[in-house]
Amino acid sequence: MRVRSSTPPASRPPVRAVRVDPGPSRLAQQAGITERGRSLKAVGGDTEEDTGVRTSADEPVDEPDTQTLLPDVSDDAKESSCGVSWQVLVAMVTASVVICYADRSNISTAILPMSEQYGWDKGQEGTILSAFFGGYLATQLLGGQLADKYGGRMVLTFGVSAWSLFTFLTPMAADAGISLLLLSRVAMGLGEGVAFPAIHSLIARAVPVERQSTAVGIVTAASYMGTALAFGVSPVIIDQLGWPWAFYIFGALACLWLPFWVPMRPPLDVRTKLAPSRSDPNMRESPSASLDSAESGVLQQLPQQAKHRQLARAAVDNELRRAESQNGNDSDTTAMLSSLETDTPTAAGRQNGAEVGLKALLKTKEVWAICIAQYTGSWGLYGLLNWLPTFFKEQYHIEIADLGSYTLLPYVVQGGVGAAAGVIADKLLERGWHVRSVRRTLQLIGMLGPAACLLISVSPITDNSASLASAWITIGLGLSAFTLGAVSVSHLDIAPKHAGAVFGAGNTAATTAGLLAVPVTGFILDQTGSWPLVFTVTAAHYVVGAAMYTLWVGSEPLPQDG
């Protein structure tokens, strides 16, 4: 919809097209305002503003000349002319996550026959299992920053190619000696480390804000499905073909995925219907004096929290100064730009002197809430992921060929609950729940529930039954998946512009937990042989994480996001 001033064309200078910062903000997505829609253009000597605001009754309007108004954006955005829908994008990255976790998880089962063949003790097993996290840790922040700057498509392509290659080479590295095997696992971790930051950067750019919790839930749930795939299929492969084939087969999965992914282009502009406003006592109407009634009706639903979101950015600053300097009587344009300018994060940052960027974000308690929750939650996730087959084999003397019956179901349930958790979060928001309330509720369920279930699984209640222990572990891991509607999307709440980098920071903390949890568990078992002690340490981590996240969780974009 366009808003045309009544001022005669001759009395006002044309407004030049401006370049805007890439990536629609969450608020702009909610209002249906896109980067091209925010551009100002001169048509036939008349100044027009294409606000990009759409309602269900609006007719399509002409878009600005893309060659004139093309912003300096990432590789993803520039190539969007061959793009796909965000739903297809989510489906493809979900498949990549399944491959990612299947490749990293198969060694948890393969380590048993490998240890017998090469004579490794528990300490060596722990070192081998944790070596992956050394490489994984190194590329978390780098992957997020590269994805935010250049786009996540090529970053993810590199990651999938690299980790799949080193998965395939694992048997050869093991034959060459433990040192080369450790290097191979580190290299595999380097490749997988960029995957999730790149994926979350893509989600922040391409998925409508009212569907981001759902998208994150589905994508992250795929990690559990990948683990389930590895735990279910690896024992059969090892029993029938030998342990090296577990790495050959899973390493080759990328050959099925890459031919579909490489030609794809993520979407640039996502026009969404306005999501129902999230209840907040500080809401007020956004200025809309120069808009017609349809546009005003949309913008008036936007909260004052928009001052921390990216409604107009630098385009507003530039056009405001130009309108004031070239024609002081241009009240329509100046009034609109002034009202928008006061709500831009750039202006807010200038007024309060806030530092902007990842370094500034890392100083906030909201980002630390993410990091602490990711660390404590991943202590249990990665500890169980790597030692669960060993637990059932040693504690209940389950044969390798039968391990899938006990280790598969927990991750299948976790994946199903995880996919639903994002939908539940979005539905609660649509019903008027405040963002912070949704995040806190789901996080408490997802951390205190597993803590209780893990303690029960090694208590006398199970009566030394492998099936009962597996059932309680299954319930616990299923409950843990509710965090996919909480901490797993918190970076999108507080830092949409730096979503990849902030996710990388949180995943760095999570990876640090894996780097420590796996060898520490091996050390505890070597020294005490006590699985109840291992599970108690994990439960304590869950409780601490739940408390800190509840205290510090954020719900709105921070000024430091810029």
C-alpha positions in Angstrom: 0.0 0.0 0.0 1.3 3.5 -0.8 0.9 6.8 0.9 1.1 9.8 -1.4 1.5 13.3 0.0 -0.9 15.9 -1.1 2.0 18.3 -1.6 2.4 19.3 -5.3 5.2 17.3 -7.0 7.1 20.4 -8.0 7.4 21.7 -4.5 9.5 18.9 -3.2 12.7 17.3 -4.2 12.8 13.6 -5.2 14.0 11.2 -2.5 16.8 9.0 -3.5 16.7 5.2 -3.1 18.7 4.2 -0.1 20.5 1.0 0.9 19.3 -0.7 4.0 20.8 -3.1 6.3 20.3 -6.8 5.3 18.0 -9.1 7.1 14.4 -8.2 8.1 14.0 -7.6 11.8 11.6 -9.6 13.8 9.3 -6.6 14.2 9.5 -5.8 10.5 8.6 -9.4 9.7 5.6 -9.2 12.0 4.3 -6.1 10.2 5.0 -7.6 6.8 7.6 -4.9 6.2 10.5 -6.0 4.0 13.8 -4.4 3.1 12.7 -3.5 -0.4 9.3 -2.4 1.0 11.0 0.1 3.3 13.0 1.7 0.5 11.9 5.2 -0.7 11.8 5.9 -4.4 11.0 8.6 -6.8 8.3 7.9 -9.4 7.6 10.4 -12.2 8.7 13.3 -10.1 6.3 12.4 -7.2 7.7 11.2 -4.0 6.2 7.9 -3.0 6.8 5.7 0.0 6.2 2.0 -0.4 5.8 1.0 3.3 5.5 -2.7 2.4 2.7 -3.1 5.0 0.2 -5.7 3.8 -3.2 -6.7 5.0 -5.3 -9.6 3.8 -7.4 -7.3 1.6 -4.5 -5.4 0.0 -3.8 -5.7 -3.7 -0.2 -6.5 -4.8 1.9 -3.5 -5.6 4.8 -2.9 -7.8 8.2 -3.6 -6.3 11.1 -1.1 -6.6 13.7 -1.7 -9.3 15.9 -4.3 -7.7 19.0 -3.2 -9.5 18.6 0.3 -8.2 17.6 -0.7 -4.6 19.6 -3.9 -4.2 21.0 -3.8 -0.7 24.5 -4.9 0.2 23.5 -8.2 1.7 24.8 -11.7 2.2 25.3 -14.4 -0.4 22.0 -15.9 0.7 20.1 -12.8 0.0 21.7 -11.9 -3.3 20.9 -15.3 -4.8 17.3 -15.4 -3.6 15.9 -15.1 -7.1 16.4 -18.8 -7.4 15.1 -19.3 -3.9 12.8 -21.7 -2.2 10.1 -21.3 0.5 11.2 -21.2 4.1 9.3 -24.5 4.7 11.6 -26.2 2.1 14.6 -24.6 3.7 13.6 -25.9 7.2 13.1 -29.4 5.7 16.5 -29.4 4.1 18.4 -28.2 7.2 16.5 -30.7 9.3 17.8 -33.5 7.1 21.3 -32.1 7.5 20.9 -32.2 11.3 19.8 -35.9 11.1 23.0 -36.7 9.2 25.1 -34.6 11.6 24.0 -36.4 14.7 24.0 -39.8 13.1 27.6 -39.3 12.1 28.7 -38.1 15.5 26.7 -40.7 17.5 27.6 -44.0 15.8 31.0 -44.2 17.6 29.1 -44.5 20.9 28.2 -48.0 19.8 31.2 -48.7 17.7 33.6 -47.9 20.6 32.7 -51.2 22.2 34.1 -53.5 19.5 36.9 -51.0 18.7 38.0 -51.1 22.4 38.1 -54.9 22.3 40.1 -54.9 19.0 42.6 -52.2 20.1 42.8 -52.8 23.8 41.6 -49.4 25.0 40.7 -48.8 28.7 37.9 -46.5 29.9 40.2 -43.5 30.1 41.2 -43.9 26.5 37.6 -44.4 25.5 36.7 -41.2 27.2 39.5 -39.3 25.4 38.5 -40.6 22.0 34.8 -39.9 22.6 35.5 -36.3 23.8 38.1 -35.5 21.1 35.2 -34.6 18.7 34.2 -31.7 21.1 37.6 -30.1 20.9 37.1 -29.4 17.2 33.4 -28.7 17.7 34.2 -26.0 20.3 36.7 -24.2 18.0 34.2 -23.3 15.3 31.0 -22.4 17.1 31.6 -18.6 17.3 33.4 -18.5 14.0 30.6 -20.4 12.3 28.0 -18.0 13.7 29.9 -14.9 12.7 30.6 -16.1 9.2 26.9 -17.1 8.7 25.6 -13.8 10.0 28.0 -11.9 7.7 28.1 -14.0 4.5 25.0 -16.2 4.8 24.5 -19.7 6.2 24.1 -21.7 3.0 27.8 -22.0 2.0 28.9 -22.3 5.6 26.6 -25.3 6.1 27.7 -26.8 2.8 31.3 -26.7 3.9 30.4 -28.2 7.3 28.4 -31.1 5.9 31.2 -31.9 3.4 34.0 -31.8 6.0 32.4 -33.8 8.8 31.2 -36.5 6.3 34.6 -36.9 4.9 36.2 -37.5 8.3 33.5 -39.8 9.4 34.2 -41.9 6.3 38.0 -41.9 7.2 37.6 -42.9 10.8 38.3 -46.7 10.4 41.5 -45.9 8.5 42.6 -43.4 11.1 41.9 -46.0 13.9 44.1 -48.6 12.1 46.9 -46.0 11.9 46.9 -45.4 15.6 45.1 -43.6 18.4 46.8 -40.2 17.7 45.6 -40.1 14.1 42.1 -41.2 15.3 42.0 -38.3 17.7 43.0 -35.9 14.9 40.3 -37.3 12.7 37.7 -36.8 15.4 38.8 -33.3 16.0 38.6 -32.5 12.3 35.1 -34.0 12.2 34.2 -31.7 15.1 35.5 -28.7 13.2 33.1 -29.4 10.4 30.1 -30.0 12.6 30.8 -27.0 14.7 29.6 -24.5 12.0 26.4 -26.4 11.3 24.0 -25.2 14.0 25.2 -21.6 14.0 24.7 -21.5 10.3 21.3 -23.1 10.5 20.0 -20.7 13.2 21.3 -17.7 11.2 19.3 -19.0 8.3 16.2 -19.4 10.5 16.6 -15.8 11.8 16.7 -14.4 8.3 14.2 -16.6 6.4 11.6 -17.9 8.8 8.6 -15.8 9.9 8.9 -14.7 13.5 5.6 -16.3 14.5 7.0 -19.7 13.2 10.5 -19.5 14.5 9.9 -21.5 17.7 8.3 -24.2 15.5 11.2 -24.2 13.1 13.8 -24.4 15.8 11.9 -27.2 17.5 11.7 -29.3 14.4 15.4 -28.7 13.4 16.7 -29.4 16.9 14.5 -32.4 17.3 16.2 -33.8 14.2 19.4 -34.1 16.3 17.6 -36.6 18.5 16.3 -38.5 15.5 19.8 -38.6 14.1 21.0 -40.1 17.4 18.1 -42.6 17.3 19.1 -43.5 13.8 22.7 -44.2 14.8 21.7 -46.1 17.9 19.1 -48.2 16.1 21.1 -49.0 12.9 24.7 -49.1 14.1 24.3 -52.3 16.2 22.8 -54.1 13.2 25.5 -52.8 10.8 28.3 -53.8 13.3 26.8 -57.2 13.9 26.3 -58.0 10.2 29.2 -56.2 8.5 31.7 -55.1 11.1 32.2 -51.8 12.9 34.1 -50.0 10.1 31.0 -50.1 7.9 29.1 -48.0 10.5 31.4 -45.2 9.5 31.4 -45.9 5.8 27.7 -46.0 5.5 26.9 -42.9 7.7 29.8 -40.9 6.1 28.2 -41.5 2.7 24.8 -40.0 3.6 26.0 -36.5 2.6 26.2 -37.7 -1.0 22.4 -38.0 -0.9 21.9 -34.6 0.6 24.4 -32.3 -1.1 23.0 -32.6 -4.6 19.6 -31.2 -3.4 21.1 -28.5 -1.1 23.8 -26.9 -3.3 21.4 -25.6 -6.0 19.0 -24.2 -3.4 18.8 -20.5 -2.4 17.3 -19.5 0.9 14.4 -17.0 0.8 15.3 -13.3 1.4 12.0 -11.6 2.0 9.4 -13.3 4.2 6.1 -11.5 4.2 4.1 -12.7 7.2 0.8 -12.0 8.7 1.0 -9.9 11.8 1.3 -12.3 14.8 -0.9 -11.7 17.7 0.7 -9.3 20.1 2.4 -10.7 23.1 1.0 -9.5 26.4 3.1 -6.8 28.0 2.1 -4.0 30.3 4.4 -1.6 28.5 2.7 -1.7 25.1 1.5 1.4 23.4 0.5 2.4 19.9 3.1 3.1 17.3 2.9 6.4 15.4 1.0 6.3 12.2 -0.2 9.8 11.6 0.6 9.8 7.9 -0.7 6.3 7.2 -4.2 5.5 5.9 -6.6 3.5 8.1 -5.6 0.1 6.9 -1.9 0.6 7.6 -2.6 2.4 10.8 -4.7 -0.5 12.0 -1.7 -2.8 11.5 1.0 -0.6 13.0 -1.1 0.4 16.0 -0.9 -3.3 17.2 2.9 -3.1 17.4 4.3 -2.7 20.9 6.5 0.1 22.0 9.1 -2.6 22.5 9.8 -1.9 18.8 12.4 0.7 19.9 14.7 -2.2 20.3 13.8 -3.7 16.9 14.9 -2.8 13.4 11.9 -1.0 11.8 13.8 1.4 9.6 17.5 1.5 10.6 19.9 3.7 8.6 17.4 4.5 5.9 15.3 6.5 8.3 18.3 8.5 9.5 19.5 9.3 6.0 16.1 10.3 4.7 15.2 12.3 7.7 18.3 14.5 7.4 17.8 14.8 3.7 14.1 15.8 4.0 14.9 18.4 6.7 17.8 19.9 4.8 16.2 20.0 1.3 12.7 21.1 2.2 11.9 22.3 5.7 8.2 22.5 4.8 7.9 18.8 3.8 5.9 18.0 6.9 4.4 14.7 5.8 7.7 13.0 5.0 9.6 14.5 7.9 6.8 13.7 10.4 6.7 10.0 9.3 10.5 9.6 9.3 10.8 11.3 12.7 8.3 9.0 14.2 10.0 5.9 12.8 13.5 7.2 13.7 12.7 7.4 17.3 11.9 3.7 17.3 15.1 2.4 15.6 17.7 0.6 17.6 20.4 2.7 15.9 18.8 5.8 17.4 18.3 4.2 20.8 22.0 3.2 20.8 23.1 6.7 20.1 20.9 8.2 22.8 22.1 5.9 25.6 25.6 5.2 24.3 25.0 1.4 24.2 27.8 -0.7 22.8 26.6 -2.9 20.0 27.8 -6.3 18.7 28.7 -9.8 20.0 31.2 -8.5 22.5 28.6 -6.3 24.1 26.0 -9.0 24.0 28.3 -11.4 25.9 28.3 -8.9 28.8 24.5 -9.3 29.3 22.9 -11.6 31.8 20.4 -12.7 29.1 23.1 -14.2 27.0 24.7 -15.7 30.0 21.3 -17.3 30.8 21.5 -19.0 27.4 25.1 -20.1 27.9 24.6 -21.5 31.4 21.4 -23.4 30.4 23.2 -24.8 27.3 26.2 -25.9 29.4 24.2 -27.6 32.2 21.7 -29.2 29.8 24.4 -30.5 27.5 26.3 -32.2 30.4 23.4 -34.6 30.5 22.8 -34.7 26.7 26.4 -35.4 25.7 27.2 -37.6 28.7 24.3 -39.9 28.0 24.8 -39.7 24.3 28.3 -41.1 24.5 28.0 -43.5 27.5 24.5 -44.8 27.2 25.4 -48.0 25.2 28.2 -48.7 27.7 25.8 -48.2 30.6 23.4 -50.9 29.3 26.2 -53.3 28.3 28.0 -53.1 31.7 25.1 -52.6 34.1 22.7 -55.1 32.5 25.1 -57.2 30.3 23.1 -56.4 27.1 24.7 -57.7 23.9 25.7 -55.3 21.1 23.2 -56.6 18.7 20.4 -56.0 21.2 21.5 -52.5 22.4 19.2 -50.7 19.9 16.2 -52.0 21.9 17.3 -50.0 24.9 19.1 -47.0 23.4 16.9 -46.2 20.4 13.5 -45.4 22.1 14.8 -42.6 24.4 15.9 -40.5 21.4 12.8 -41.3 19.3 10.6 -40.0 22.1 13.0 -37.0 22.6 12.7 -36.2 18.9 8.9 -36.3 18.9 8.5 -34.2 22.0 11.1 -31.7 20.6 9.2 -31.2 17.4 6.0 -30.6 19.4 7.8 -28.2 21.9 8.3 -25.5 19.3 4.6 -25.7 18.3 3.5 -25.6 21.9 5.6 -22.5 22.5 4.2 -20.7 19.5 0.6 -21.6 20.5 1.1 -20.3 24.0 2.4 -17.0 22.5 -0.6 -16.8 20.2 -2.9 -17.2 23.3 -1.3 -14.2 24.9 1.4 -15.7 27.1 4.3 -13.4 27.6 7.5 -14.6 26.0 9.4 -14.9 29.3 6.6 -17.0 30.9 6.7 -19.4 28.0 10.5 -19.8 28.0 10.6 -20.2 31.8 7.8 -22.8 32.0 9.2 -25.0 29.2 12.8 -24.8 30.5 11.8 -25.8 34.0 9.9 -28.8 32.6 12.9 -29.6 30.4 15.5 -29.6 33.2 13.8 -30.6 36.4 11.9 -33.4 34.8 15.1 -35.2 33.5 16.9 -34.6 36.8 14.2 -36.6 38.6 13.9 -39.3 36.0 17.7 -40.0 35.8 17.9 -40.4 39.6 15.0 -42.8 39.5 16.6 -44.8 36.7 19.5 -45.9 38.9 17.5 -46.2 42.1 16.1 -49.4 43.7 12.8 -48.5 42.1 14.0 -50.1 38.8 14.6 -53.4 40.6 17.7 -54.0 38.4 15.6 -54.1 35.3 17.1 -52.9 32.1 13.6 -52.3 30.7 12.5 -50.1 33.6 15.8 -48.2 33.6 15.3 -47.6 29.8 11.7 -46.4 30.4 12.7 -43.8 33.0 15.6 -42.6 30.8 13.2 -42.4 28.0 10.8 -40.2 30.0 13.6 -38.0 31.2 15.0 -37.4 27.7 11.5 -36.8 26.4 10.9 -34.1 29.0 14.3 -32.5 28.3 13.1 -31.8 24.8 10.8 -29.1 26.1 13.8 -26.9 26.2 13.6 -26.6 22.5 10.7 -24.1 23.0 12.8 -22.2 25.6 16.6 -21.8 25.6 16.9 -23.2 22.1 15.1 -20.1 20.7 16.1 -17.5 23.3 18.8 -16.1 21.0 16.1 -15.3 18.5 14.2 -13.4 21.2 17.1 -11.2 22.4 19.5 -10.9 19.4 17.8 -11.5 16.0 20.5 -9.5 14.2 23.3 -11.6 15.8 21.3 -14.8 16.1 24.0 -17.0 14.6 26.8 -15.5 16.8 24.7 -15.7 20.0 23.7 -19.2 19.2 27.4 -20.0 18.6 28.2 -18.6 22.1 25.5 -20.8 23.7 26.6 -23.8 21.7 30.2 -23.1 22.7 29.1 -23.5 26.3 27.2 -26.7 25.4 30.3 -28.1 23.6 32.5 -27.3 26.6 30.1 -29.4 28.7 30.6 -32.3 26.2 34.4 -31.8 26.3 34.3 -32.2 30.0 31.4 -34.5 30.7 32.6 -37.4 28.6 36.1 -37.8 30.1 34.9 -36.9 33.6 32.3 -39.7 33.3 35.1 -42.0 32.2 37.2 -40.9 35.2 34.4 -41.5 37.6 33.8 -45.0 36.2 37.5 -45.8 36.3 37.8 -44.7 40.0 34.4 -45.8 41.4 32.6 -47.9 38.8 29.4 -46.1 40.1 26.8 -45.3 37.5 24.5 -43.8 40.2 27.2 -41.2 40.9 27.4 -40.4 37.2 23.7 -39.8 37.0 23.6 -37.8 40.2 26.3 -35.4 38.9 24.2 -35.0 35.7 21.0 -34.3 37.7 22.8 -31.6 39.7 23.7 -29.8 36.5 20.1 -29.8 35.4 18.9 -28.2 38.6 21.5 -25.4 38.5 20.8 -24.7 34.9 17.1 -24.4 35.5 17.6 -22.0 38.3 19.9 -19.6 36.5 17.9 -19.6 33.3 14.7 -18.8 35.2 16.4 -15.8 36.8 18.1 -14.3 33.8 16.1 -15.2 30.7 15.3 -12.3 28.3 12.3 -11.9 26.1 13.0 -8.9 23.9 15.8 -7.8 21.5 18.6 -6.1 23.5 20.0 -2.7 22.6 23.4 -4.4 22.2 22.0 -6.3 19.2 22.2 -3.1 17.2 
